[in-house]
Amino acid sequence: MTFHQSSAVSVATVMTAVTVIVIGYRVGRAHAAWRDFRAAKREVPARRKIAWGHTRPLVLGAAFVLATLFVAAYDAGR
């Protein structure tokens, strides 16, 4: 099976679209969780745990995407 550049571009486009959608969703959930946390003063420990539960995957996902881009750029530069 031969390699076609158009298939690589298609895969990259799909991966980029999925990444943007997932990061957008995570940012929205993290923002909503922190807004709920600030609004609910009585349930502070529980709300804080929920807020960090939504923020942690966002940060880890962003770190993973940046690491992947760094490795791809390093590989392309060699």
N, C-alpha and C positions, 0 to 999 in steps of 0.2 A: 504494500500500500504506500503510495507516494504522499509526500507532505505538500499541502497546498497552503499558501500564505492566507488565502481567504478564510480557510477553516480556523486558522490561528486567530485571525482578527475576529471571527464570529465568537470563538470561545472567550477571548478577552472582553468582547462587548457584553456578553452574557454575564461573565464574572463581575465586571464593573457595575452593571445594572443591579445585580443581586446585592453587591456590597453596598451600593448607595442606598438601596431600599432598607437593608438590614440596619445600617448605621442610622438612617433617618428614623426608623422605628425605635431603636434603642435610645437615641437622643430624646425623642418625644416622651418615652416612658420614664426615663430618668428625670426629665424636667417636671413631668406631672407628679412623680413620686416626691420630689423635693418640695414642690408647691403644696402637696397634701401634708407633708411633714410640717411645714411652717404654719399651715392653717390649723392643725390639730395639736393643741398644746398639752392636752391631757394624756394622749397616747404617744408620747414622745419616743420611748424606747422601741416600741413596735414599729412606728412609722419610720424611725431612723434605720431600722434593720431592713425594712422594705425598700427604702430609698437607696441604701447601699447595695441591696440585692439587684437593683436595676442599673446602678452606676458601674458596679464592678465588671459585668460583662461588656459594657460599652468601652471601658478603658482597656480591658484585655483584648477585645476585638480590634480596637484601633491600633494597639501595639502589634498585634498579629499582622494586620494589613501593612503597617509601616515596615515591619521586619521582612515581610514577603516582598514588598517593593524594593527594599534595600538589597535583598539577596538577588532579585531579578536585575537590578541596575548593576550590581557588582559582577554578575555573570555576563551581562551584556557588554560590560567594559573590558572584559578579559579577552 
